[in-house]
Amino acid sequence: MTSGPTSFVEHLRSEGYHPRSNKHSNALARAIVNDLVTRCDLIRSRAELGQLSYALNFTLHAGTSDWNVDLVLGPTTRQAAPPAPPSNIYEEVPAAIQIAIEIKSVMTEHHKAVKNRKRDFEAHHEHVARYDARTISGGVLVVNAAARFQSPLRDAPTPHVDTRALTAHCVAQMRGVTERQTADLAGIDAKAVLVVDMDNIDLASTSYVQKGEAPGSGDPLHYDAFIYRLCKLYGRRFR
């Protein structure tokens, strides 16, 4: 059972978290790509042949509107040797978008923040569907379960009262994000919640929460289920 990518927690331990930086979302995006290439046979085979690429912070155009997407993956038109290990996939803008993933975090002020995040995820899958109904839309929400959090934008740490209730509320909000049931309906295709314990003070103690309100093995919001669903849908829509 994988609560989340090890490399993402290692990034938080070494870099910390800043709300005005996209370093944390980039680190998680690259970890997701690595897991897709490692654990999804079809994606791995195409990536190793140089047929797939990914990009971070990509502006997805659909009709007259634009949406910044944290991670996109799709076919590349590159005519060159296959990518070299350890990545085994090119990092460059794909010729078309087959997977589009939104990454959001709730590190403090949970009730206010998760309301906005839920709205972001709903807008994300709607925009992706306008781009191409076949494109797989994904969403990952990082929720902080620490008893306090030191924002770089504040002088003192913000205390979190009843972190289990706060985490449960955020997880419930993510469950409430519209899911796509059929190809002709709107909704997100795959979603996950990663629960971390991070006060942004003692960075070395940052870890995944694997008990309590964190989605466990078999839960549709568990990270392993998220990667499995992305792989399964990719095989269905783009084989």
C-alpha positions in Angstrom: 0.0 0.0 0.0 1.4 3.4 -1.1 0.1 6.4 0.9 1.8 8.6 -1.7 5.1 9.0 -3.6 8.1 8.9 -1.4 9.8 11.6 -3.5 7.0 14.0 -2.7 7.5 13.7 1.1 11.3 14.0 0.6 10.7 17.2 -1.3 8.6 18.7 1.5 11.3 17.7 4.0 14.0 19.4 2.1 12.2 22.4 0.6 9.3 23.1 2.9 6.0 24.5 1.6 5.3 28.0 0.3 1.8 28.9 -0.9 3.1 31.1 -3.6 5.4 28.5 -5.1 4.6 25.7 -7.5 7.7 23.6 -6.5 5.6 21.2 -4.4 3.0 20.6 -7.1 5.8 20.1 -9.6 7.5 17.6 -7.3 4.2 15.7 -7.0 3.5 15.9 -10.7 6.9 14.3 -11.5 6.3 11.6 -9.0 2.9 10.8 -10.6 4.6 10.6 -14.0 7.2 8.2 -12.6 4.6 6.0 -11.1 2.6 5.9 -14.4 5.7 5.0 -16.3 6.7 2.4 -13.7 3.4 0.8 -13.0 1.4 1.1 -16.2 2.6 -1.3 -19.0 1.1 0.6 -21.9 2.3 4.0 -20.8 5.8 2.5 -20.0 6.1 0.8 -23.4 5.1 4.0 -25.3 7.3 6.3 -23.1 10.3 4.1 -23.5 9.8 4.1 -27.3 9.8 7.9 -27.2 6.1 8.1 -28.1 5.0 10.0 -25.0 6.0 13.1 -23.2 4.7 15.2 -20.3 4.7 18.9 -19.3 4.2 20.9 -16.2 2.1 24.0 -15.7 0.6 23.8 -19.2 -2.0 26.2 -20.5 -4.8 24.1 -22.0 -6.8 25.9 -24.6 -10.5 24.9 -25.1 -12.7 27.1 -27.2 -12.2 30.7 -26.0 -11.0 29.8 -22.5 -7.7 28.8 -21.0 -6.9 26.8 -17.9 -3.5 26.2 -16.4 -3.0 22.5 -15.8 -0.3 21.2 -13.3 0.5 18.0 -15.3 -0.3 16.9 -18.9 0.8 13.8 -20.7 0.3 12.7 -24.3 1.9 11.7 -27.6 5.0 13.4 -28.9 6.0 14.0 -32.5 9.7 13.8 -31.6 11.7 11.7 -34.1 14.7 10.8 -32.1 16.2 8.1 -29.9 14.1 6.9 -27.0 14.6 8.8 -23.7 17.4 7.6 -21.5 17.0 6.2 -17.9 16.1 7.0 -15.2 13.2 9.0 -16.5 12.4 6.9 -19.6 10.0 9.7 -20.8 10.5 13.1 -22.4 9.7 16.3 -20.6 8.3 18.4 -23.3 4.9 19.7 -24.5 2.9 16.8 -26.0 1.3 17.1 -29.4 -2.1 16.4 -27.9 -3.3 16.0 -24.3 -4.4 12.6 -23.2 -4.1 13.0 -19.4 -4.6 16.3 -17.6 -4.1 16.4 -13.8 -4.9 19.2 -11.4 -2.9 19.3 -8.0 -4.2 21.3 -5.1 -3.2 21.6 -1.4 -5.0 22.5 1.8 -2.3 23.2 4.4 -4.2 25.5 6.7 -7.5 27.3 7.1 -9.1 24.0 5.9 -12.8 25.0 5.6 -12.1 28.1 3.6 -9.4 26.5 1.4 -11.1 23.3 0.5 -14.2 25.1 -0.7 -12.1 26.9 -3.2 -10.2 23.7 -4.1 -13.4 21.8 -4.8 -14.5 24.6 -7.1 -11.1 24.4 -8.9 -11.5 20.6 -9.5 -15.0 21.1 -10.9 -13.8 23.8 -13.3 -10.8 21.6 -14.2 -12.8 18.6 -15.4 -15.3 20.8 -17.2 -12.5 22.6 -19.1 -10.8 19.3 -20.0 -14.0 17.9 -21.4 -14.4 20.9 -23.6 -10.9 20.3 -24.9 -11.5 16.7 -25.8 -14.1 14.3 -24.3 -11.6 11.5 -24.4 -8.9 13.3 -22.4 -8.6 11.8 -18.9 -9.0 14.4 -16.1 -7.4 13.7 -12.8 -7.2 15.5 -9.5 -5.0 15.2 -6.4 -5.7 17.0 -3.1 -3.0 17.2 -0.5 -4.4 17.8 3.0 -2.3 18.8 6.0 -3.2 17.0 9.3 -0.6 18.7 11.5 -1.7 20.3 14.7 -0.2 23.6 13.5 1.3 25.2 10.4 3.8 27.9 9.9 3.0 29.8 6.8 6.0 31.8 5.3 3.5 34.6 4.9 2.7 34.8 8.7 4.7 35.7 11.8 3.3 32.8 14.0 2.1 29.3 13.4 -1.7 28.7 12.8 -3.1 26.2 15.3 -5.4 23.5 13.9 -8.1 22.4 16.4 -9.4 18.8 15.9 -7.3 17.8 12.9 -9.2 14.6 12.4 -12.4 16.5 11.8 -10.7 19.0 9.5 -9.1 16.1 7.5 -12.5 14.3 7.4 -14.1 17.4 6.0 -11.6 17.9 3.3 -11.8 14.2 2.3 -15.6 14.5 2.1 -15.3 17.5 -0.1 -13.0 15.6 -2.5 -15.5 12.7 -2.6 -18.1 15.3 -3.5 -16.3 16.4 -6.7 -18.4 15.2 -9.6 -17.2 11.9 -11.1 -17.6 11.0 -14.7 -19.9 8.0 -15.1 -20.1 7.8 -18.9 -18.1 9.3 -21.7 -20.9 11.8 -22.6 -21.2 13.2 -19.0 -19.1 15.8 -17.2 -17.0 14.8 -14.3 -13.5 14.0 -13.1 -12.1 10.6 -14.1 -9.7 9.9 -11.3 -9.0 11.6 -8.0 -6.9 11.1 -4.8 -6.3 12.6 -1.4 -2.8 12.5 0.1 -2.8 13.3 3.8 0.4 14.7 5.3 1.6 15.7 8.7 3.6 18.9 8.1 4.0 21.9 10.4 6.5 23.6 8.1 8.8 24.1 11.1 10.4 20.7 11.8 10.6 19.7 8.2 12.4 16.4 8.9 9.3 15.1 10.7 7.0 15.5 7.7 5.3 12.3 6.8 2.2 10.7 5.3 -0.7 10.0 7.6 -1.8 6.4 7.0 -4.5 6.1 9.7 -7.6 7.9 10.9 -9.3 9.9 8.2 -6.7 9.3 5.5 -8.1 7.1 2.6 -6.9 3.5 3.1 -6.2 0.6 0.8 -9.3 -0.1 -1.3 -10.7 3.4 -1.0 -11.3 5.1 -4.4 -9.4 8.1 -3.1 -6.3 6.2 -2.2 -3.2 7.0 -4.2 -2.7 3.4 -5.5 -6.4 3.4 -6.8 -5.7 6.7 -8.5 -2.7 5.4 -10.4 -4.6 2.2 -11.3 -7.6 4.1 -12.6 -5.5 6.4 -14.7 -3.8 3.4 -16.2 -7.0 1.5 -16.8 -8.7 4.5 -18.5 -5.6 5.2 -20.6 -5.8 1.6 -22.0 -9.5 2.0 -22.8 -9.4 5.3 -24.5 -6.0 5.4 -26.2 -4.9 1.8 -27.0 
